Amino acid sequence: MNIQQLRYFLVLADTLSFTKTAEKYYISQTAVSNQIKALEEKLGVQLFQRDNRKVILTPAGKVFVKEAKSIITRIEEAVQHTKDAAEGFAGEIHVGYQWGFERTVFPRVLQDFQYEYPNIEILIERDEVAALYDGVMEGKYDIIFNLPLPGKKKSGLKEMVLARYPLYVAVPPQHPFAEFHSLKREQLADEIFISYRQNALSEYDPTQAILADFADVGLVPNINFQHQAIESILLFVALGKGITIVPEYFLPCAPAGINLLFIPLEDSALPAEVAAIWQEKNTNPALDKFVECIQKD
């Protein structure tokens, strides 16, 4: 049984005429008759009653009209979906993102893409900075939204910075900086810092980034405490254990019920950017559509 036999059957069921069916498909009546006979043999039932004057659908034939239409529709949809997937209009894309990026441009990027390509399923997973880079290199993710790439990690990867966010120094209300409208790195030289716990992959470590940033102005910050959770870091700041530097999108992360001040940091070169990163050799057609979408913004 093939789709062409089903099409012959549906036209014959509609016209009840071998002559009209043959004319529609520019074939002989004998060819139509042979195809219908082959279809009946495959199904093991008689679809038409034939005599010299007329053709009549059998009860089984009447039932098969609906089934044949459904089969053809499903086949055509399958073909179209397959073509759409090959051209990037359907399928799925695996997206990884860093914790905290829910408060950045990232959600809008996903929403805009899903609106433009509703037949592409977006599979989303939150991960740590280092794991995101490993994931995109190993093919776990098609694209990640993360901090900008360290220079030595750019081989084979493409990067697009989507947004930049200002940095703030978080201090408790009783801190001497409370009256300041902005700060510079030199003013933080004698402060105790609370930072993120060092990752085993040092090139991804935010603490190392702070040390490098302050080294640019000849300073070595006193990092006294590290933690992986921004809420815990801000809680310790509120308790007067030190200060910390946070990007703007982390400001809403302060634990409820505590008082903190966030003072703009003017001259830091710390990365406070959202970057889209993907492998150049990734062959997922949906990724091409995704990149085209974010390039338009």
VENCOR-V787194 format. One record per helix or strand of 3 or more residues. SS is the DSSP state (@ for helix, = for strand). FROM is the first residue (numbers start at 1). LEN is the number of residues. If there is no record, write none. Layout:
ss	from	len
SS	FROM	LEN
SS	FROM	LEN
This chain:
ss	from	len
@	3	13
@	18	8
@	29	15
=	48	3
=	55	3
@	59	29
=	91	8
@	101	3
@	106	11
=	120	8
@	129	10
=	143	4
@	151	3
=	157	8
=	167	5
@	176	4
@	185	4
=	192	5
@	202	3
@	206	10
=	222	6
@	230	9
=	243	5
@	248	6
=	261	5
=	273	7
@	285	12
